[in-house]
Amino acid sequence: RIVVVGSLNADLTIYCERLPLPGETVHGNGFAVNPGGKSANQAVAASRLGADVRLVGAVGDDSNGEMLLSSAAGAGVDVAHVRTASAETGVAVIAVDASGENNIIISAGANGTLSPADVAAAADVLDGAAVVTLCLEVSTETVLAAAQAGHDAGATVVLNLSPYAEIPQRLADLTDVLLVNAHEASQFLGSAEIPGSDADAGDWEAVRLRFAGRGLQRVLVTLGANGSVVLDSLAAPDQQLVQIAPVKVNAVDTTGAGDAFTGAVAARLAAGAALADAAAFASIAAALATTRKGTQAAYPDEDDVKRVLAA
Ligand code: ADP
Protein backbone atom coordinates (compact mmCIF):
# COMPACT_ATOMS: atom_id res chain seq x y z
CA ARG A 1 0.00 0.00 0.00
CA ILE A 2 0.89 3.65 -0.47
CA VAL A 3 0.54 6.15 2.37
CA VAL A 4 0.43 9.79 1.27
CA VAL A 5 0.99 12.25 4.13
CA GLY A 6 0.33 15.90 3.33
CA SER A 7 -1.95 18.57 1.92
CA LEU A 8 -5.48 18.96 0.64
CA ASN A 9 -6.49 22.32 -0.90
CA ALA A 10 -9.52 23.71 -2.63
CA ASP A 11 -8.27 25.31 -5.86
CA LEU A 12 -10.21 28.56 -6.39
CA THR A 13 -9.37 29.48 -9.96
CA ILE A 14 -10.33 32.66 -11.77
CA TYR A 15 -9.62 33.03 -15.49
CA CYS A 16 -8.71 36.42 -16.94
CA GLU A 17 -7.28 38.02 -20.07
CA ARG A 18 -4.20 39.26 -18.23
CA LEU A 19 -3.00 39.03 -14.62
CA PRO A 20 -3.53 42.20 -12.53
CA LEU A 21 -0.55 44.33 -11.55
CA PRO A 22 -0.18 45.24 -7.84
CA GLY A 23 -3.06 47.59 -6.93
CA GLU A 24 -4.91 46.92 -10.17
CA THR A 25 -8.33 45.30 -10.67
CA VAL A 26 -9.11 43.37 -13.85
CA HIS A 27 -12.26 41.59 -15.02
CA GLY A 28 -12.28 37.82 -14.97
CA ASN A 29 -14.10 35.60 -17.45
CA GLY A 30 -14.82 32.47 -15.44
CA PHE A 31 -14.40 30.92 -12.03
CA ALA A 32 -14.09 27.33 -10.81
CA VAL A 33 -13.65 25.53 -7.49
CA ASN A 34 -11.80 22.23 -7.83
CA PRO A 35 -10.23 19.66 -5.50
CA GLY A 36 -6.45 20.07 -5.28
CA GLY A 37 -3.44 20.14 -3.00
CA LYS A 38 -0.34 18.23 -3.99
CA SER A 39 -0.84 15.30 -1.66
CA ALA A 40 -4.52 14.86 -2.44
CA ASN A 41 -3.70 15.02 -6.16
CA GLN A 42 -0.88 12.51 -5.83
CA ALA A 43 -3.10 10.15 -3.82
CA VAL A 44 -5.88 10.34 -6.42
CA ALA A 45 -3.41 9.81 -9.29
CA ALA A 46 -1.99 6.67 -7.66
CA SER A 47 -5.41 5.28 -6.75
CA ARG A 48 -6.73 5.78 -10.30
CA LEU A 49 -3.79 3.65 -11.47
CA GLY A 50 -4.91 0.78 -9.26
CA ALA A 51 -2.85 1.32 -6.08
CA ASP A 52 -4.19 0.85 -2.53
CA VAL A 53 -3.82 4.42 -1.20
CA ARG A 54 -4.30 5.89 2.30
CA LEU A 55 -4.25 9.66 2.74
CA VAL A 56 -3.14 11.28 6.01
CA GLY A 57 -4.07 14.97 6.23
CA ALA A 58 -6.44 17.56 7.66
CA VAL A 59 -9.38 19.59 6.35
CA GLY A 60 -11.76 22.07 7.94
CA ASP A 61 -15.40 21.44 8.86
CA ASP A 62 -16.64 23.25 5.73
CA SER A 63 -17.88 22.69 2.19
CA ASN A 64 -14.38 22.74 0.68
CA GLY A 65 -13.36 19.98 3.07
CA GLU A 66 -16.41 17.92 2.06
CA MET A 67 -15.58 18.42 -1.63
CA LEU A 68 -11.99 17.27 -1.08
CA LEU A 69 -12.98 14.18 0.90
CA SER A 70 -15.60 13.14 -1.63
CA SER A 71 -13.26 13.63 -4.59
CA ALA A 72 -10.50 11.55 -2.98
CA ALA A 73 -12.88 8.85 -1.71
CA GLY A 74 -14.63 8.81 -5.08
CA ALA A 75 -11.31 7.93 -6.70
CA GLY A 76 -10.86 5.06 -4.24
CA VAL A 77 -8.52 6.76 -1.75
CA ASP A 78 -8.97 5.72 1.90
CA VAL A 79 -9.52 9.01 3.80
CA ALA A 80 -10.00 7.53 7.30
CA HIS A 81 -6.85 9.36 8.45
CA VAL A 82 -7.88 12.78 7.16
CA ARG A 83 -8.67 14.63 10.38
CA THR A 84 -11.26 17.42 10.64
CA ALA A 85 -9.46 20.43 12.15
CA SER A 86 -10.89 23.56 13.73
CA ALA A 87 -9.09 25.67 11.08
CA GLU A 88 -10.65 26.21 7.64
CA THR A 89 -9.76 23.91 4.72
CA GLY A 90 -6.59 24.93 2.88
CA VAL A 91 -7.13 26.97 -0.29
CA ALA A 92 -5.10 27.94 -3.33
CA VAL A 93 -6.29 31.16 -4.95
CA ILE A 94 -5.21 30.89 -8.57
CA ALA A 95 -5.40 33.43 -11.39
CA VAL A 96 -4.80 32.12 -14.92
CA ASP A 97 -4.35 34.42 -17.91
CA ALA A 98 -5.15 33.78 -21.57
CA SER A 99 -1.66 32.41 -22.25
CA GLY A 100 -1.94 29.92 -19.36
CA GLU A 101 0.45 31.88 -17.12
CA ASN A 102 -0.65 31.88 -13.50
CA ASN A 103 -0.27 33.48 -10.06
CA ILE A 104 -1.00 31.33 -7.03
CA ILE A 105 -1.38 32.13 -3.34
CA ILE A 106 -1.79 29.23 -0.92
CA SER A 107 -3.35 29.53 2.53
CA ALA A 108 -2.44 26.43 4.55
CA GLY A 109 -5.47 26.52 6.88
CA ALA A 110 -6.05 22.99 8.21
CA ASN A 111 -2.90 21.74 6.43
CA GLY A 112 -0.93 23.93 8.82
CA THR A 113 -2.28 21.93 11.77
CA LEU A 114 -0.96 18.60 10.48
CA SER A 115 1.71 17.55 12.97
CA PRO A 116 3.93 14.65 14.02
CA ALA A 117 1.04 13.62 16.31
CA ASP A 118 -1.05 12.93 13.18
CA VAL A 119 1.76 10.78 11.83
CA ALA A 120 1.86 8.87 15.13
CA ALA A 121 -1.93 8.44 14.99
CA ALA A 122 -1.56 6.85 11.53
CA ALA A 123 1.01 4.28 12.73
CA ASP A 124 -1.37 1.43 11.85
CA VAL A 125 -1.36 2.32 8.13
CA LEU A 126 2.27 3.49 7.99
CA ASP A 127 3.46 0.17 9.42
CA GLY A 128 2.26 -1.72 6.35
CA ALA A 129 3.34 0.85 3.75
CA ALA A 130 5.39 -0.14 0.69
CA VAL A 131 5.71 3.52 -0.33
CA VAL A 132 5.32 6.76 1.66
CA THR A 133 4.76 9.84 -0.50
CA LEU A 134 5.52 13.34 0.81
CA CYS A 135 5.59 16.95 -0.39
CA LEU A 136 6.37 20.31 1.23
CA GLU A 137 2.86 21.79 1.56
CA VAL A 138 2.80 20.75 5.23
CA SER A 139 5.34 21.53 7.96
CA THR A 140 8.87 20.18 7.65
CA GLU A 141 8.65 18.56 11.07
CA THR A 142 5.56 16.63 9.94
CA VAL A 143 7.28 15.57 6.72
CA LEU A 144 10.32 14.51 8.73
CA ALA A 145 8.19 12.45 11.14
CA ALA A 146 6.44 10.74 8.21
CA ALA A 147 9.74 10.05 6.45
CA GLN A 148 11.13 8.53 9.63
CA ALA A 149 8.01 6.38 10.15
CA GLY A 150 8.15 5.21 6.52
CA HIS A 151 11.85 4.44 6.80
CA ASP A 152 11.33 2.50 10.03
CA ALA A 153 8.55 0.48 8.37
CA GLY A 154 10.87 -0.44 5.49
CA ALA A 155 8.86 1.61 2.96
CA THR A 156 10.33 3.47 -0.01
CA VAL A 157 10.19 7.16 0.97
CA VAL A 158 9.33 9.36 -2.04
CA LEU A 159 9.74 13.12 -1.50
CA ASN A 160 8.38 15.64 -3.98
CA LEU A 161 10.45 18.74 -3.17
CA SER A 162 7.57 21.07 -3.93
CA PRO A 163 6.86 23.88 -3.35
CA TYR A 164 10.61 24.29 -3.04
CA ALA A 165 12.03 24.87 0.44
CA GLU A 166 15.35 24.11 2.04
CA ILE A 167 15.24 20.78 3.84
CA PRO A 168 17.28 19.49 6.78
CA GLN A 169 19.98 16.97 5.87
CA ARG A 170 18.15 14.39 7.99
CA LEU A 171 15.19 14.54 5.58
CA ALA A 172 17.49 14.12 2.57
CA ASP A 173 19.06 11.12 4.28
CA LEU A 174 15.63 9.52 4.87
CA THR A 175 14.55 10.09 1.24
CA ASP A 176 14.83 7.08 -1.06
CA VAL A 177 13.54 8.81 -4.20
CA LEU A 178 13.55 12.59 -4.71
CA LEU A 179 11.16 14.00 -7.29
CA VAL A 180 11.79 17.52 -8.63
CA ASN A 181 11.00 19.63 -11.67
CA ALA A 182 13.86 21.52 -13.34
CA HIS A 183 13.22 24.66 -11.31
CA GLU A 184 13.25 22.83 -7.97
CA ALA A 185 16.34 20.84 -9.00
CA SER A 186 18.27 23.99 -9.70
CA GLN A 187 17.16 25.60 -6.43
CA PHE A 188 18.15 22.50 -4.47
CA LEU A 189 21.58 22.39 -6.07
CA GLY A 190 22.11 26.11 -5.45
CA SER A 191 21.09 27.85 -8.67
CA ALA A 192 22.86 25.26 -10.79
CA GLU A 193 22.05 25.19 -14.50
CA ILE A 194 19.82 22.21 -15.17
CA PRO A 195 20.58 20.88 -18.65
CA GLY A 196 18.08 21.69 -21.40
CA SER A 197 16.53 19.32 -23.94
CA ASP A 198 19.71 19.46 -26.08
CA ALA A 199 21.92 18.34 -23.16
CA ASP A 200 24.19 15.35 -23.51
CA ALA A 201 24.69 12.58 -20.99
CA GLY A 202 27.82 14.22 -19.61
CA ASP A 203 25.85 17.27 -18.47
CA TRP A 204 23.40 15.06 -16.60
CA GLU A 205 26.19 12.96 -15.15
CA ALA A 206 27.49 16.07 -13.43
CA VAL A 207 24.02 16.76 -12.00
CA ARG A 208 23.75 13.16 -10.76
CA LEU A 209 27.03 13.51 -8.90
CA ARG A 210 25.93 16.80 -7.33
CA PHE A 211 22.72 15.24 -6.02
CA ALA A 212 24.70 12.27 -4.69
CA GLY A 213 27.01 14.75 -2.98
CA ARG A 214 23.96 16.13 -1.14
CA GLY A 215 23.01 12.63 0.04
CA LEU A 216 20.36 11.96 -2.63
CA GLN A 217 21.07 8.69 -4.42
CA ARG A 218 17.95 8.34 -6.57
CA VAL A 219 16.40 11.42 -8.20
CA LEU A 220 13.76 11.92 -10.88
CA VAL A 221 13.89 15.28 -12.66
CA THR A 222 10.78 16.16 -14.67
CA LEU A 223 11.23 18.47 -17.66
CA GLY A 224 7.67 19.32 -18.68
CA ALA A 225 7.14 18.67 -22.40
CA ASN A 226 10.77 17.52 -22.66
CA GLY A 227 10.24 14.34 -20.66
CA SER A 228 12.23 13.37 -17.59
CA VAL A 229 15.56 12.03 -16.38
CA VAL A 230 16.33 9.25 -13.91
CA LEU A 231 19.53 9.76 -11.88
CA ASP A 232 20.23 6.59 -9.90
CA SER A 233 23.58 6.34 -8.18
CA LEU A 234 22.62 2.93 -6.77
CA ALA A 235 21.96 1.32 -10.18
CA ALA A 236 24.43 -0.56 -12.37
CA PRO A 237 26.87 1.89 -14.06
CA ASP A 238 25.07 1.80 -17.43
CA GLN A 239 21.70 2.47 -15.73
CA GLN A 240 22.71 5.38 -13.51
CA LEU A 241 21.45 7.88 -16.06
CA VAL A 242 18.27 7.15 -18.02
CA GLN A 243 16.63 9.83 -20.17
CA ILE A 244 12.89 9.26 -20.66
CA ALA A 245 11.70 10.65 -23.98
CA PRO A 246 8.69 12.99 -23.86
CA VAL A 247 5.29 11.60 -24.72
CA LYS A 248 3.85 13.77 -27.49
CA VAL A 249 0.33 14.91 -26.69
CA ASN A 250 -1.90 17.86 -27.36
CA ALA A 251 -1.65 19.48 -23.90
CA VAL A 252 -4.62 21.65 -22.92
CA ASP A 253 -3.99 22.04 -19.15
CA THR A 254 -0.68 21.16 -17.49
CA THR A 255 -1.90 21.99 -13.95
CA GLY A 256 -1.14 19.05 -11.68
CA ALA A 257 1.00 17.21 -14.26
CA GLY A 258 3.82 16.93 -11.72
CA ASP A 259 1.40 15.47 -9.17
CA ALA A 260 0.14 12.91 -11.71
CA PHE A 261 3.78 11.98 -12.32
CA THR A 262 4.53 11.61 -8.60
CA GLY A 263 1.38 9.55 -7.94
CA ALA A 264 2.14 7.26 -10.87
CA VAL A 265 5.75 6.72 -9.75
CA ALA A 266 4.48 5.81 -6.28
CA ALA A 267 1.91 3.41 -7.75
CA ARG A 268 4.49 1.60 -9.90
CA LEU A 269 7.10 1.43 -7.13
CA ALA A 270 4.47 -0.04 -4.79
CA ALA A 271 3.75 -2.65 -7.49
CA GLY A 272 7.44 -3.59 -7.48
CA ALA A 273 8.62 -1.81 -10.65
CA ALA A 274 12.19 -0.60 -11.09
CA LEU A 275 12.69 3.17 -10.84
CA ALA A 276 13.30 3.77 -14.56
CA ASP A 277 10.23 1.68 -15.49
CA ALA A 278 8.15 3.60 -12.96
CA ALA A 279 9.33 6.89 -14.50
CA ALA A 280 8.52 5.75 -18.04
CA PHE A 281 5.01 4.72 -16.95
CA ALA A 282 4.57 8.00 -15.04
CA SER A 283 5.55 10.09 -18.04
CA ILE A 284 2.65 8.55 -19.98
CA ALA A 285 0.22 9.06 -17.09
CA ALA A 286 1.32 12.69 -16.66
CA ALA A 287 1.15 13.40 -20.40
CA LEU A 288 -2.40 12.00 -20.54
CA ALA A 289 -3.33 14.19 -17.55
CA THR A 290 -2.40 17.30 -19.58
CA THR A 291 -4.80 16.39 -22.40
CA ARG A 292 -7.88 17.08 -20.23
CA LYS A 293 -8.87 20.17 -18.26
CA GLY A 294 -8.72 20.07 -14.49
CA THR A 295 -6.46 18.23 -12.10
CA GLN A 296 -7.86 15.22 -10.21
CA ALA A 297 -10.71 14.78 -12.68
CA ALA A 298 -8.20 14.64 -15.55
CA TYR A 299 -6.06 11.80 -14.17
CA PRO A 300 -5.95 8.62 -16.27
CA ASP A 301 -6.62 5.06 -15.13
CA GLU A 302 -4.42 2.03 -15.75
CA ASP A 303 -6.22 1.10 -18.99
CA ASP A 304 -5.63 4.59 -20.42
CA VAL A 305 -1.88 4.20 -19.86
CA LYS A 306 -1.79 0.63 -21.14
CA ARG A 307 -3.50 1.74 -24.37
CA VAL A 308 -0.64 4.19 -25.00
CA LEU A 309 1.97 1.55 -24.07
CA ALA A 310 0.40 -0.88 -26.57
CA ALA A 311 0.16 1.69 -29.38
P1 ADP B 1 5.44 20.42 -12.72
O1 ADP B 1 4.02 20.21 -13.14
O2 ADP B 1 5.71 19.98 -11.31
O3 ADP B 1 6.00 21.78 -13.01
P2 ADP B 1 6.65 19.35 -15.13
O4 ADP B 1 6.20 20.56 -15.85
O5 ADP B 1 8.07 18.93 -15.25
O6 ADP B 1 6.32 19.40 -13.57
O7 ADP B 1 5.72 18.14 -15.63
C1 ADP B 1 5.75 16.88 -14.99
C2 ADP B 1 5.65 15.76 -16.02
O8 ADP B 1 4.40 15.88 -16.69
C3 ADP B 1 6.70 15.79 -17.12
O9 ADP B 1 7.89 15.09 -16.77
C4 ADP B 1 5.97 15.06 -18.24
O10 ADP B 1 6.04 13.66 -18.04
C5 ADP B 1 4.52 15.51 -18.06
N1 ADP B 1 4.21 16.69 -18.89
C6 ADP B 1 4.07 17.98 -18.49
N2 ADP B 1 3.78 18.81 -19.52
C7 ADP B 1 3.71 18.00 -20.61
C8 ADP B 1 3.44 18.23 -22.01
N3 ADP B 1 3.18 19.48 -22.50
N4 ADP B 1 3.47 17.16 -22.84
C9 ADP B 1 3.74 15.91 -22.38
N5 ADP B 1 4.00 15.63 -21.09
C10 ADP B 1 3.98 16.66 -20.21
Residues whose N, C-alpha, C, O or C-beta is under 5 A from the ligand:
A	BS01	ADP	N181 T222 L223 G224 A225 G227 S228 V247 V249 A251 T254 A257 G258 F261 A282 S283 A286 A287 T290
